Amino acid sequence: MPSILSISGVEKHYNSGLSALGGVDLEVERGEIFALLGPNGAGKTTLISIVCGTVTMTSGTVLVDGHDIVKDFRAARATIGLVPQEIAIDIFATVWNTVRFSRGLFGRAPDPAYIEQLLRDLSLWEKRDSKIIELSGGMKRRVMIAKALSHEPDLLFLDEPTAGVDVNLRRDMWALVRKLRDKGVTIVLTTHYIEEAEEMADRVGVIDKGRILLVEDTAALMEKLGKRRLKLVLQHAMATIPAELADWPLELQAGGSQLLYTFDANAEGTGIPALLRRLGELGIDFKDLDTERSSLEDIFISLVERS
C-alpha cells in the first residue's frame, strides 16, 4: 500500500545559522498510528509545521496523498488536519460556529449531522452554544481537535495533544483516535507520554537534533532493543556487591536490600541460572524475585544518549 505521507531529504536552516532539520526521510503508511518521539528542540514540531504548510522548508520534497505540498498546496492541505500545541481560536465565537466555519474554509459542504457527532464524540455537544472564552483549558483543547477534524481529513497530526490536559480528555481523545484509525484515518502524533505511544502506535520514529534515528514497528522495537531486568529482594541487605559476582552486571538498590541484574532478553543464555547458583554458593539468600521488560521510554532515552 502506498504511503500517505512521503518525506524526502527535508532540511530546514535559519538565517541565524540554526539547523532545525538535517535531511529527514520518512514514510508514513496509510491507516497507521505513527508516533514521533524526541526531546524538546529535536525538530518534531518543525517537521509537522513544514508538512502542514506553516513553515517553509529549505530543501527537500514532501508528498501528502501524492500531492506535492509546494506545487499542489491546496490539495495537500485539504487532506490534513492539525491539532497544534498552542490553542489558537477566536475566543468570542461559539463552539458550533468555530467548527462549522473551519469546515467551510476547506470547501466542504455543510454537514450538521457530522459536526454534531464530532462534538458528541469529544463531549462538546452540551457546550455547542458556549463561547470559547467561557470554556476551561481542557474544553478549548477539545474544540481544537474538533476544528482539525471538521473537514474529515485523511491525515491527522496531533502535536503534543495531551500535554497538560485532564485525564478525562486524554481518555476521550485516545478513544477517538482508535475510532478514527478504524475508519481509515492516518494519525501522526508527537507526545511526551511515552507509555501512550507504546500502547497506541503501530510504529515509532525517534528524532533528535533534526535527524531521524530510527523508524520501527513498536512491537519489533521493544523486542529488538528491550532489556529485561531481574530484581532479587534479598533476605539480608548488603553494603557492597561481592567480588565473586563480578561476572554479572549487578546493581544494589533500596539501601542494599535489592539486587538488580539487567540483561539482553534476546541473547544466547542470560546467565540467570548460573547467577542464582553462585548466590547460593555465597550464602546470599533472597525472599522474592521479579522480572520486567524495559519500557519504550528506556529505549528512547538510550537511543538519544547514543546520538
C-alpha positions as CSV (number, residue, x, y, z in Angstrom):
1,M,0.0,0.0,0.0
2,P,1.5,3.4,-1.0
3,S,2.4,5.8,1.8
4,I,0.0,8.7,2.6
5,L,3.0,10.8,3.6
6,S,6.4,10.7,1.9
7,I,9.2,13.0,3.2
8,S,12.4,13.0,1.3
9,G,15.6,15.0,2.1
10,V,13.8,17.7,4.1
11,E,16.1,20.3,5.6
12,K,15.4,23.5,7.5
13,H,18.1,26.1,8.1
14,Y,17.6,29.5,9.6
15,N,19.5,32.7,8.8
16,S,20.8,32.7,12.3
17,G,22.7,29.6,11.5
18,L,20.4,27.2,13.4
19,S,19.8,23.9,11.6
20,A,16.4,22.6,12.7
21,L,16.2,19.6,10.3
22,G,19.1,17.9,8.5
23,G,17.9,15.6,5.7
24,V,14.8,13.9,7.1
25,D,13.5,10.9,5.2
26,L,10.2,9.4,6.4
27,E,7.4,7.3,5.0
28,V,4.1,7.1,6.9
29,E,1.8,4.3,5.8
30,R,-1.9,4.8,5.1
31,G,-4.2,3.9,8.1
32,E,-1.5,3.6,10.8
33,I,-0.9,5.4,14.0
34,F,2.7,6.8,13.9
35,A,4.4,8.2,17.0
36,L,7.2,10.7,16.5
37,L,9.3,10.8,19.7
38,G,12.1,13.2,20.5
39,P,13.3,15.6,23.2
40,N,12.4,19.3,23.2
41,G,14.1,21.0,20.3
42,A,14.6,17.7,18.4
43,G,12.7,19.0,15.3
44,K,9.3,17.4,15.8
45,T,7.1,20.5,15.6
46,T,9.3,22.0,12.8
47,L,8.7,18.8,10.7
48,I,5.0,18.8,11.3
49,S,4.8,22.5,10.5
50,I,6.5,22.0,7.2
51,V,4.1,19.3,6.2
52,C,1.1,21.4,7.2
53,G,2.5,24.5,5.3
54,T,3.1,26.8,8.2
55,V,6.9,26.7,7.9
56,T,8.8,26.7,4.6
57,M,11.5,24.1,4.2
58,T,14.9,25.0,2.9
59,S,15.1,21.9,0.6
60,G,13.5,18.6,0.1
61,T,10.2,17.1,-1.1
62,V,7.0,16.3,0.8
63,L,4.1,14.4,-0.8
64,V,0.7,14.1,1.0
65,D,-1.5,11.5,-0.6
66,G,0.5,12.0,-3.8
67,H,0.2,15.9,-3.7
68,D,3.4,18.0,-3.5
69,I,3.0,20.4,-0.6
70,V,4.6,23.2,-2.7
71,K,3.3,22.6,-6.2
72,D,-0.1,21.4,-5.2
73,F,-0.5,23.1,-1.8
74,R,-4.3,23.4,-1.7
75,A,-5.0,19.7,-2.4
76,A,-2.3,18.6,0.0
77,R,-3.6,20.8,2.8
78,A,-7.2,19.7,2.3
79,T,-6.0,16.2,3.2
80,I,-4.5,17.3,6.5
81,G,-5.9,18.0,9.9
82,L,-3.7,19.6,12.5
83,V,-4.0,19.9,16.3
84,P,-1.1,22.2,17.3
85,Q,0.4,22.5,20.7
86,E,-0.8,26.1,21.2
87,I,-4.6,26.9,21.4
88,A,-5.3,29.4,18.6
89,I,-9.0,30.0,18.1
90,D,-11.4,33.0,18.2
91,I,-12.3,33.2,21.9
92,F,-15.6,35.1,21.2
93,A,-17.0,32.6,18.7
94,T,-19.3,29.7,19.8
95,V,-18.1,26.1,19.7
96,W,-20.6,25.3,16.9
97,N,-19.7,28.2,14.7
98,T,-15.9,27.6,15.2
99,V,-16.2,24.0,13.9
100,R,-18.7,24.8,11.2
101,F,-16.6,27.7,9.9
102,S,-13.4,25.6,9.8
103,R,-15.2,23.0,7.7
104,G,-16.2,25.7,5.3
105,L,-12.7,27.0,5.0
106,F,-11.7,23.8,3.3
107,G,-14.6,24.0,0.8
108,R,-16.6,21.1,2.4
109,A,-20.4,21.3,2.1
110,P,-22.3,21.9,5.3
111,D,-23.0,18.7,7.3
112,P,-24.7,19.5,10.6
113,A,-25.1,15.8,11.4
114,Y,-21.3,15.1,11.1
115,I,-20.5,18.2,13.2
116,E,-23.0,17.1,15.8
117,Q,-21.5,13.6,16.0
118,L,-18.0,15.0,16.2
119,L,-18.9,17.3,19.1
120,R,-20.6,14.4,20.9
121,D,-17.5,12.2,20.5
122,L,-15.5,14.9,22.1
123,S,-18.0,15.6,24.9
124,L,-18.7,19.1,23.5
125,W,-22.3,18.8,22.5
126,E,-23.6,20.4,25.7
127,K,-21.2,23.3,25.1
128,R,-22.1,23.9,21.4
129,D,-23.6,27.3,22.0
130,S,-20.9,28.4,24.5
131,K,-18.3,30.9,23.6
132,I,-14.7,29.7,23.6
133,I,-13.8,32.3,26.2
134,E,-16.2,30.6,28.6
135,L,-14.5,27.2,28.3
136,S,-11.9,25.5,30.5
137,G,-8.4,24.8,29.1
138,G,-9.4,21.1,28.5
139,M,-12.6,22.1,26.7
140,K,-10.6,24.5,24.5
141,R,-8.3,21.6,23.6
142,R,-11.3,19.5,22.6
143,V,-12.5,22.4,20.3
144,M,-9.1,22.4,18.7
145,I,-9.4,18.7,17.9
146,A,-13.0,19.1,16.6
147,K,-11.7,22.0,14.4
148,A,-9.0,19.8,13.0
149,L,-11.4,17.1,12.2
150,S,-14.1,19.3,10.8
151,H,-13.3,18.7,7.1
152,E,-12.8,15.0,7.5
153,P,-9.1,14.8,6.8
154,D,-7.3,11.6,5.8
155,L,-4.2,12.5,7.7
156,L,-4.3,13.9,11.2
157,F,-1.4,15.5,13.1
158,L,-1.5,15.7,16.9
159,D,1.3,17.7,18.2
160,E,1.7,17.0,22.0
161,P,-2.1,16.7,22.1
162,T,-2.4,15.6,25.8
163,A,0.3,17.7,27.3
164,G,-1.2,19.4,30.4
165,V,-4.7,18.2,29.9
166,D,-7.0,16.3,32.3
167,V,-7.3,12.5,32.5
168,N,-10.8,12.5,31.1
169,L,-9.8,14.4,27.9
170,R,-6.8,12.0,27.5
171,R,-9.1,9.0,27.7
172,D,-11.7,10.5,25.3
173,M,-9.0,11.5,22.9
174,W,-7.4,8.1,22.6
175,A,-10.8,6.5,22.2
176,L,-11.4,8.9,19.3
177,V,-8.0,8.2,17.8
178,R,-8.8,4.5,17.8
179,K,-12.1,5.2,16.2
180,L,-10.6,7.4,13.5
181,R,-7.9,4.8,12.7
182,D,-10.7,2.2,12.3
183,K,-12.3,4.5,9.8
184,G,-9.0,4.6,7.8
185,V,-7.6,8.0,9.1
186,T,-3.8,8.0,9.4
187,I,-2.6,9.6,12.7
188,V,0.8,11.1,13.3
189,L,1.4,12.2,16.9
190,T,4.2,13.6,19.0
191,T,4.0,13.0,22.7
192,H,5.9,13.2,25.9
193,Y,3.7,10.5,27.3
194,I,5.8,7.6,26.0
195,E,3.6,5.0,27.6
196,E,0.8,6.2,25.3
197,A,2.9,5.9,22.2
198,E,3.8,2.4,23.4
199,E,0.2,1.5,23.8
200,M,-1.3,3.3,20.8
201,A,1.3,3.5,18.0
202,D,1.8,0.9,15.2
203,R,5.2,2.3,14.5
204,V,7.6,4.7,16.3
205,G,10.1,7.1,14.9
206,V,12.8,8.7,17.1
207,I,14.1,12.1,16.1
208,D,16.9,14.1,17.7
209,K,18.9,17.1,16.6
210,G,16.9,17.3,13.4
211,R,17.6,13.8,12.3
212,I,15.6,10.5,12.3
213,L,17.5,8.0,14.4
214,L,15.2,5.1,13.6
215,V,11.8,4.0,12.5
216,E,10.5,0.7,13.7
217,D,7.3,-1.3,14.4
218,T,6.6,-0.6,18.1
219,A,6.5,-4.4,19.0
220,A,9.6,-5.1,17.0
221,L,11.5,-2.2,18.6
222,M,10.6,-3.5,22.1
223,E,11.7,-6.9,21.1
224,K,14.9,-5.8,19.4
225,L,16.1,-3.1,21.9
226,G,14.2,-4.0,25.1
227,K,16.2,-5.3,28.0
228,R,14.9,-7.5,30.8
229,R,15.6,-6.9,34.5
230,L,15.8,-9.5,37.2
231,K,15.2,-8.0,40.6
232,L,16.1,-10.0,43.7
233,V,14.7,-9.0,47.1
234,L,17.5,-10.1,49.5
235,Q,16.9,-11.7,52.8
236,H,19.6,-9.6,54.3
237,A,20.8,-6.2,53.0
238,M,24.4,-5.9,51.5
239,A,26.7,-2.9,51.8
240,T,28.6,-3.9,48.6
241,I,28.4,-6.5,45.8
242,P,30.9,-9.3,46.5
243,A,33.9,-9.5,44.1
244,E,32.8,-13.1,43.4
245,L,29.9,-11.7,41.4
246,A,32.0,-9.5,39.1
247,D,31.0,-11.6,36.0
248,W,27.4,-10.2,36.2
249,P,26.4,-6.5,35.7
250,L,24.7,-6.2,39.0
251,E,23.4,-3.1,40.9
252,L,22.4,-2.7,44.5
253,Q,19.2,-0.8,45.2
254,A,16.8,0.1,48.0
255,G,19.6,0.5,50.6
256,G,21.3,-2.7,49.6
257,S,18.1,-4.8,50.1
258,Q,17.6,-5.4,46.3
259,L,19.9,-6.8,43.7
260,L,19.2,-5.7,40.0
261,Y,20.5,-7.7,37.0
262,T,19.9,-6.2,33.6
263,F,20.3,-8.4,30.6
264,D,19.6,-8.7,26.9
265,A,16.3,-10.7,26.5
266,N,17.4,-12.0,23.1
267,A,20.9,-13.0,24.0
268,E,22.1,-16.6,24.0
269,G,21.9,-17.7,27.6
270,T,21.1,-14.9,30.1
271,G,23.3,-16.3,32.8
272,I,20.4,-16.3,35.3
273,P,20.7,-19.9,36.4
274,A,24.5,-19.5,36.9
275,L,23.9,-16.3,38.8
276,L,21.3,-17.9,41.1
277,R,23.7,-20.9,41.7
278,R,26.5,-18.5,42.6
279,L,24.4,-16.6,45.0
280,G,23.5,-19.9,46.7
281,E,27.2,-20.8,46.9
282,L,28.0,-17.5,48.5
283,G,25.2,-17.9,51.0
284,I,23.2,-14.9,49.7
285,D,19.6,-15.7,50.2
286,F,16.6,-13.9,48.6
287,K,13.0,-13.9,49.5
288,D,11.5,-12.8,46.3
289,L,12.4,-12.2,42.6
290,D,10.7,-10.5,39.7
291,T,11.5,-9.9,36.0
292,E,10.3,-6.9,33.9
293,R,11.0,-5.7,30.4
294,S,12.4,-2.2,29.8
295,S,9.8,0.4,28.6
296,L,9.7,2.3,25.4
297,E,10.9,5.3,27.5
298,D,14.1,3.4,28.5
299,I,14.8,2.6,24.8
300,F,14.1,6.2,23.7
301,I,16.5,7.6,26.3
302,S,19.3,5.2,25.4
303,L,18.9,6.0,21.7
304,V,19.0,9.7,22.3
305,E,22.0,9.4,24.6
306,R,23.9,7.5,21.9
307,S,23.1,10.0,19.2
